[in-house]
């Protein structure tokens, strides 16, 4: 339970890092895309979420097999166990489904909408991984 930054501690929050990078990409892509091609923002969000989902499952399978005993990282604020994996997978699947269902609604086809969905998913994922009350509060505020 040390607070030193190691490869394991960075891999513990790699899905959240990927979601933040994807949100930034969506916002930049929103500025570059033409107004009649805004549907591609939802596709970028869905495909990015799918890649992050595959990366999350690959990291758990190859580097850190899910265990029943939680492993604490980042000074005891983040935990890694099977419950965290299940909830992260559920939230990523919900992100993908929401992005795909939002493709044909003209009123929500903006980069801000998809960035808000991505940051809410970051908050939900951090709530599932939180092992500290402060981390739970920060994750709840991020999700809201």
C-alpha positions as CSV (number, residue, x, y, z in Angstrom):
1,X,0.0,0.0,0.0
2,X,2.7,2.4,-0.9
3,X,2.1,5.7,-2.6
4,X,5.0,5.4,-5.0
5,X,4.2,5.5,-8.7
6,X,4.9,2.1,-10.3
7,X,3.9,0.3,-13.4
8,X,1.3,-1.6,-11.5
9,X,-0.2,1.5,-10.0
10,X,-0.5,3.2,-13.5
11,X,-2.0,0.0,-15.0
12,X,-4.5,0.1,-12.1
13,X,-6.0,3.3,-13.5
14,X,-5.3,2.8,-17.2
15,X,-9.0,2.5,-18.2
16,X,-9.6,5.9,-16.7
17,X,-6.6,7.3,-18.3
18,X,-7.8,5.9,-21.7
19,X,-11.2,7.4,-21.2
20,X,-9.8,10.9,-20.4
21,X,-7.6,10.7,-23.5
22,X,-10.6,9.6,-25.5
23,X,-12.7,12.5,-24.2
24,X,-9.9,15.0,-25.2
25,X,-9.8,13.3,-28.7
26,X,-13.5,13.6,-29.1
27,X,-13.4,17.3,-28.2
28,X,-10.6,18.0,-30.7
29,X,-12.3,15.9,-33.3
30,X,-15.5,17.9,-32.7
31,X,-13.7,21.1,-33.8
32,X,-12.3,19.5,-36.9
33,X,-15.4,17.7,-38.2
34,X,-18.0,19.3,-40.5
35,X,-21.5,20.0,-39.1
36,X,-23.1,17.4,-41.3
37,X,-20.7,14.6,-40.2
38,X,-21.3,14.9,-36.4
39,X,-22.5,11.3,-36.4
40,X,-18.9,10.2,-36.5
41,X,-18.4,11.6,-32.9
42,X,-20.6,8.8,-31.6
43,X,-18.8,6.2,-33.6
44,X,-15.4,7.5,-32.3
45,X,-16.8,7.3,-28.8
46,X,-18.2,3.8,-29.3
47,X,-15.0,2.4,-31.0
48,X,-12.8,4.1,-28.4
49,X,-14.8,2.6,-25.6
50,X,-14.6,-0.8,-27.3
51,X,-10.8,-0.5,-27.6
52,X,-10.6,0.6,-23.9
53,X,-12.8,-2.4,-22.9
54,X,-10.5,-4.8,-24.8
55,X,-7.5,-3.2,-23.3
56,X,-8.9,-3.5,-19.8
57,X,-9.7,-7.2,-20.2
58,X,-6.3,-7.8,-21.8
59,X,-4.5,-6.0,-18.9
60,X,-6.4,-8.1,-16.3
61,X,-5.8,-11.3,-18.2
62,X,-2.1,-10.9,-19.0
63,X,-0.7,-8.8,-16.2
64,X,-2.9,-9.1,-13.2
65,X,-5.3,-12.0,-12.9
66,X,-8.4,-11.0,-11.0
67,X,-8.3,-12.1,-7.4
68,X,-10.8,-12.1,-4.6
69,X,-8.4,-10.4,-2.3
70,X,-8.2,-6.6,-3.2
71,X,-4.8,-5.1,-3.9
72,X,-4.5,-1.4,-2.9
73,X,-2.7,1.2,-5.0
74,X,-2.2,4.9,-4.9
75,X,-1.8,5.1,-1.1
76,X,-4.8,2.8,-0.5
77,X,-7.2,4.9,-2.5
78,X,-7.7,2.5,-5.5
79,X,-8.2,-1.2,-5.2
80,X,-8.0,-3.9,-7.8
81,X,-10.1,-7.0,-7.4
82,X,-12.7,-9.0,-9.3
83,X,-15.6,-6.7,-8.3
84,X,-13.7,-3.7,-9.8
85,X,-13.2,-5.6,-13.1
86,X,-16.9,-6.6,-13.3
87,X,-18.1,-3.0,-12.7
88,X,-15.6,-1.5,-15.1
89,X,-16.7,-3.9,-17.8
90,X,-20.3,-3.1,-17.1
91,X,-19.7,0.7,-17.3
92,X,-17.7,0.4,-20.5
93,X,-20.4,-1.7,-22.1
94,X,-23.0,0.9,-21.0
95,X,-20.8,3.6,-22.5
96,X,-20.7,1.8,-25.9
97,X,-24.4,1.1,-26.0
98,X,-25.2,4.7,-25.0
99,X,-22.9,6.1,-27.7
100,X,-24.4,3.9,-30.3
101,X,-28.0,4.7,-29.3
102,X,-27.2,8.4,-29.5
103,X,-26.0,8.3,-33.1
104,X,-29.3,9.2,-34.7
105,X,-30.4,11.9,-32.4
106,X,-29.5,15.2,-34.0
107,X,-29.9,17.2,-30.8
108,X,-27.1,15.4,-28.9
109,X,-24.6,15.0,-31.7
110,X,-21.9,17.3,-30.2
111,X,-18.5,16.7,-28.7
112,X,-19.6,18.0,-25.3
113,X,-22.3,15.4,-25.0
114,X,-19.9,12.5,-25.7
115,X,-17.2,14.1,-23.5
116,X,-19.7,14.3,-20.6
117,X,-20.6,10.6,-21.2
118,X,-16.9,9.7,-21.1
119,X,-16.2,11.7,-17.9
120,X,-19.3,10.2,-16.2
121,X,-17.9,6.8,-17.1
122,X,-14.6,7.8,-15.6
123,X,-16.4,8.7,-12.4
124,X,-18.4,5.5,-12.3
125,X,-15.3,3.4,-12.9
126,X,-13.4,5.3,-10.1
127,X,-16.4,4.7,-7.8
128,X,-16.1,1.0,-8.4
129,X,-12.4,1.0,-7.7
130,X,-12.4,3.4,-4.7
131,X,-11.2,2.1,-1.4
132,X,-11.1,5.4,0.4
133,X,-13.9,7.8,1.4
134,X,-12.1,10.8,-0.3
135,X,-11.7,8.8,-3.5
136,X,-15.3,7.8,-3.4
137,X,-16.3,11.5,-3.0
138,X,-14.1,12.6,-5.9
139,X,-15.4,9.8,-8.1
140,X,-19.0,10.7,-7.2
141,X,-18.4,14.4,-8.1
142,X,-16.8,13.3,-11.4
143,X,-19.7,11.1,-12.2
144,X,-22.2,13.8,-11.4
